[in-house]
Amino acid sequence: MFERPQSGERAILVHASPAGAPERSEREEFAELARSAGAIVLDEIVSARRKPNPRTFIGGGKLDALRESVEKHGAELVISSAELSPSQERNLERELKCRVLDRAGLILDIFAQRARSFEGKLQVELAQLEHLSTRLVRGWTHLERQKGGIGLRGPGETQLETDRRLLGHRIRVLNERLAQVDRRRSMNRRNRVRAEIPTVALVGYTNAGKSTLFNALTNAGVYVRDQLFATLDPTVRRLELPDGREIVLADTVGFVRDLPHELVAAFRSTLQEAREADLILHLIDASDEQRWQRVRQVNAVLRQLDADKVPQIRVYNKIDKVDRRPRVTHNRHGVGRAVWLSAATGEGVPMLLETIGERLRRETLHGVLRLDHSQGRQRAKLFELGAVLSETPQDDGGWDIELEMAEKDLRRFLKRENLAADSLRPVTGPATEPGPAVASN
């Protein structure tokens, strides 16, 4: 075994993928990830191998070239863009005599550096332990393995079992603490629903300018820097729209290509703000040549979170870099679907606020719901949600309840309570005559 260095910033990147040689944009993003973690990139090696070597992932020729580069530059770290199995990491370390890290480990390291809040630190630690739990064997290869037979039993197996128990215990503790945080978040979301305050979530590819836009809208003073994952900790602020209506704006963690599943799982409670939002602002870097790939990757993560059905406004940021004017584009129904702006200069920000107000008005349902005398629990629930504007008792003991509610919350309520999806009638129609549900565009 080799002695691992204390620093480990001098790195060589290996661009490899089971699908062949990565594209230039993927290589550039991976290099930027490494620099964001504090690595000094000394050299980059591209592997076009389509069938990974089960022992080292890369082939023998690339391994020789990588070994020579490590020796030539005095590298302390090799970072692979491909996901490596624990045994592949161990074999590469043995061959190269330096530490080896894959892309998931690199992103976890960046998250560990950037987390500032209590919740963020818990989430990062949980993701790191989940990742480490499959790699415990690396730390104990210098000990004997249990072979069986008198005199042949070494301490290695016992130590591994001990470490697994300690890791398992810590993971359970972290999950319990995060469950408490999630309950508090859920309570805050319920309180916002009762107060009829819509939630708007900012999502987007990392470094698209989410924090800059968040500051431009709310003056929150969130840390901004031109680097990947500059901020991790979610921030929530109240914001008044031009029509006087209040909303809650939530800034979320930036997404990236092939976000490690450990992070998606650990940050699920944070990203829940996007899932429970009334409206999503999908921020897109208008100056990025790969922006359509980024859009697809963000939407893929939203599907993982079951947030792909939440209404979206696409916000094309950084128009000052591509010499475009601020504008709003509409769909065939006249609904604002995209806003072009610059968060850095403020151009187009008022247009975005107007479009948010317009979309929220369209996504709110206002109508009359008939409940019979046996549905007192459903009536109480609507009052608890703060959705009731007025009610009219009926001769049969039921109620006609006039309510106003976000469409997604009303649809969820009707489904949960086994009420017909078209139960809501227009306010203008007679309460006793059935009519179509109030539709939103």
N, C-alpha and C positions, 0 to 999 in steps of 0.2 A: 504493500500500500504506500501511497505518496502522502506527504504532509500538505494539507490544504493551506494555501496562503491566507493571511488575515484580511487583505484588501480585496483583490479580485476584480478590479475595475478594467484592467487591460484585457480586452476581449477580441476573439476572432468569431465572426459570424458564419454559420453554415446554412445556406439557403437550400433547403431540400423539401420535397413534397412527394407523397405517393402518386400524385397526378403528373409528375414530371417536373421540369425546371419551373420555378415560380416566375410570374411576370415581373416586369421592372417595378411597377407600382407596389406589388407585394414586398419586393426586396427593400424598397425605399421605406415603406411603413415599418418593416421589421427593424431596419437600422435605426429609425427614429425611436422605436420602442426601446432599443438597447441604450441609446443616448439619453432617453428620458429617465432610465434607471440609473444613470451616472456612469455608464460604461464608456471607455475610450476604445473606439473601434479601430483595430490595427490592420485587419485584413478581412476580406469576404471571399468565401468559396461557394460556388454554385454547383449543386449536384442534380443531374437530370435523370437519376435512376428511378424508373417507374416501379420496379419490384424491390421493396426495401430488403436489405440484408437482415435476417432475423437476429443476428448477433450484434451488429454495429449500426444498423440502418443504412449507412452509406457503404459503397463498395470499397474493395481493397485499394484501388488506385487513388480514390479521393481520400481515403484514410491516410495513405502515405503522404499525399500532398498536404493534408491538414497537420500531420505530425511535423513535417518540415517547417510549415508556417509557424506553428507553436514555438518550435525551437529557435527559429530565426528572429521572431519578434519578442521572445520572452513573455508570451501570453500567460495569464493566470486563469483564464476562463474561456471556454468554448460554448457558444450559445447556438442551439439548433432551432430553426424555424419549424421543424416537424416535431410532432409529439413523439417522445421517446418512452419506451417501456423502462421500468427500473433496471432490468438486466442490461438493456442497451446502454443506459447511462453508465452503469458500473463498468461494462466492458470498454467503453470509450475512455473513461477515466483511467483505466488500467493501461490502455494503449498510449494515451496522450500525456499521462503524468500531470494532468491539471484538472480542475473542476469542470464539469459539464452540466449544462442547464438547457431545458427545452423552453419553448415559447410560453407554455402555461406557467412554468416556474418563474419566468421573467416578468410576466404580467402580475403574478402574485407578489413579487418583490416590489414592483412599482406601487401597487395598492398598499403594501405595508408601509412604504415611505410616505404616502400622501394622506392616509387616514388620520383625521384629527379628532373627531367626535368619539364619544364612548361607544355608540352603536357601530360606527365605521370600523373602529379597532376590533370590536367583537366579531364583526362579519369577516374581516380580513383574517383574523386568527383562525376562525372556523374553517375558512377556505384553505388556509395553509395546512392545517392539521389533516383535513380530508385528503389533500394532495400528498402529504407526507406519509400518511398511513399505509400507502401502497409501496413506499420506498424505504421502509425501516431497515430492510436487509442490507442497504448500502453502508450503514454505520457499523455493522458488526461482522464484516467479512474477515477481520483480523482475528476473530475468535474461532475456536473449534466449533464445528457443527456436530450436533448429536448424531452419532452413528449407531448406537446400540452396542450392547456387550459390556462386560465388566472392564473398567479401566478406560473405556473409549468415550464416555459421556463427557462432553465439554460444556462450558458455561454459555455458549452462544445461543442455544435454543431457549434457555431459561431467560436470558436477558431480553430476547425478542418478545417472548410472551409477556414479560414485565412491562416492556415499553408499550406493547399493544394495549394492555390493560390501562396504563396511565393515559395513553392517548384517547382511548374509548371513554374514560371517565371525564377527561377535559372536554371532549366533544359534546358529551351529554350536558355538562354544565353550561357550555356556550349556547347550546340549543335552547336550554331552559331560559337563559337570560335574554336571548333574542326573541323568544316567544313572549316574554313580558314586555319587551319593547314593542313588538308587533301588536300586542293587545292595546298598549297606549296609543299607538298610531291609529288603530281601528276605532278607538274611542274618539280620538280627535276628528277622524273622518265622519263618524256618526254625528258629532256635535256640529260639524260644518253643514251636514245635510239638514239637520233640524233648524239651523239658522238660515237655511236656504242660500248658502254661499257656495257657488260653483267652484270646482277645482280645475285648473288648467295646468297640465304637466308639460315641461320642456324635455324633449328627448332628441337625440341626434348622435351622429358619429363623433367620437372624441376629437377635440380640437376644431369643431365646427363653429365655436363661438358662443356656446350656451351660456356660460358664466358672464360673458360680456353683455349679451342681450338681457340676461337676468338683472344685471346691475343697471342697464339703461332703463329698464322698466320699473324697477323697485328701489334703486339707490341702496342696494343691500351691502355693497362693499365686499362682494365675494372675490376671493383671490383669482386673479387672471394672469395667465402666462401662455406664451406660444409654445406649448408642449402637450404631448399626449397625457391624458388623465391628470391635468393640472389640479382639478378638484374632484374629490370623491364624496365628501359628506353632503347629503341632501340638505337643501335649504328651502324653507317654506315662508312666504311673505304674503301679506294682504296687499291688494292693488285695486285702486278705484278706476273704473273705466270712464270714458267720456260721458256716458249717459248717467253717471252717478252710481251705477251698480258696482258692488264689491265682489271681487273674486279672490281666490287663493291661488297663487302661482308657485309651483313646485319645481325646483331644479333637480334633475336626477343624474345618476352616474352615466358618463359617456360610454357608448358602445364601441366595439372594435371587431374586426373580422375574427371569426372563430373564438369568441370569448369563452374561456375555460368554463366547463359546466359547473365546477366547484364554485366559481364566482357568481354565476347566474343563480345557483341555489342559495348561496350565502346572502346575496343582495336582493333576494326575492321580496323581503319585507319592505326594503327601500323602494324598489321598482314597482311595488304595489301601488304607489302614488299614480303611476301611469295607468295601471289596470283599472283603478277606481275613479279616474279623472272623468270629467264631463267633456273635456276637449283636450286633444294633444297638439302641441306645437312641435312639428317635426322639423328641426333646424338642419339646413343643408348648406354646405360651403359652396357658394356659386362659383368660386374660382378654382375648385378642385376638378381636374379633368376626369377623375374617377367617381364623380358624385353619384351617378346612377348605380354603380356597384355598391356604394355606401348606403344608398337608399334601400336597396334590396336587403343588405345585411342588417340594417336597423329594423326593417319590417320583419325579418326572420326572428330576431330576438323578441319583438313584440308578440309574435305568434306563440313563442315559447311561454310568454307570460299571460296568454289569453287576453292581450290588450289590443289585438288587431281589429276588433270591431268598434273601438272607440273612435268617434269622429276626429279627423285630422285637418289641420291647416299646415301646408308646407311653407316653411319660411326660408327663403333663399337669402343667406347672409353674405356679407363681404362684397356687395356690388361695387364698392369703391375700388376694388382690385380689378374689376372686369369692365369698368366704364359703362355701367348700366344705370338707368334712372329708376327710382322707387316707383312701384306700381302694384296694383292688385289685379289678379286674374280671377274670373268667375266661371262657374260651370253653366250648363245650358239653362238651369233654373234661376240663374242670377245670384247664386250663393258663392261668396268668396272662398276660394279653395287654395290660393297661393298668394304670398306677399313677398315682394322683392325689396330688401332693405340693407342698411349697413348699421349694425349695432355699434360699431366704433364711432361713426360720425353722427348717428341719430337719424339719418335720412330714412324715411319710410316707417319709423317707429309709430308715429300717430296713426298711419294707415293700418298697421297691425292691430292697434288697440280698437279701432273702429270695427275691423273685421271680426275680432274676438267677440265684441259685444253683439254684432249681428248674428254670428253663428250660435252663440249661447241662447239668444232669443228664439232662434229657429229650433234649437234642440230641446226647448222646454215645452211640455204639454200642459194645456189648460182646458179643463172640461169638467163634466159631472159624472160621478160614479154612483150607481145604485147599489146599496147593500141592504139585505133583508135583516129581520130581527135576530136571526141566528148568527150574524156575522159581526157581533160586537167586538170581538178580538181584533178583526181586521180594521174596524173603525178606530179603535184605540191606537193601533199601530200607525195609522195615517196621521193621527194627532201627534204621536210621539215623533214622527219624522218631520213634523212641522210643515206638512204639505196641504193642510186643510185651510181653505179661505172662508168657507161658510158651509152650513148644512141645513137641510130642510127635513124635519120629521114627517113621515108618511103615515097614513091611516092604518096600514097593516103592521106598524111597529118598525118598519125599516127606515132608511135615511137616503136622501139624495145629497151627496157630498160634492161640493165644488172644490176642486183642488188644482194646484199648480206644482209641477214636479219635473225634474229632469227626465227625459224620455227613457234613458237606460235604467234609472232607478225605478220608474213606474213599471217598465216591462219586467224587471226583476221581481218587483213586488207582486204583480199579477201572476207571474209564473209560480212563485213560491206559495201563494195563497190559493192556487188552483182556480183562478178567475180567468174568464175569457179574455183573450188578447185585445178584442175590440170592445171591451166593456165601457170605455170612456166615451162620453157623448159631448158634442159641442155645447158650450155654455148658452149660446143663443137659441138652441132648440128647446122645445118643451121638455121638462124633466121626465114626464111620463111616457114620452115617445122615444123608442129606440132610434139611434142614429149612428152614423159612422164614427169611428174613433178620430180624435183630432190628430191629423198627420203632420209630421215635420218633414221638411225638405232635406 
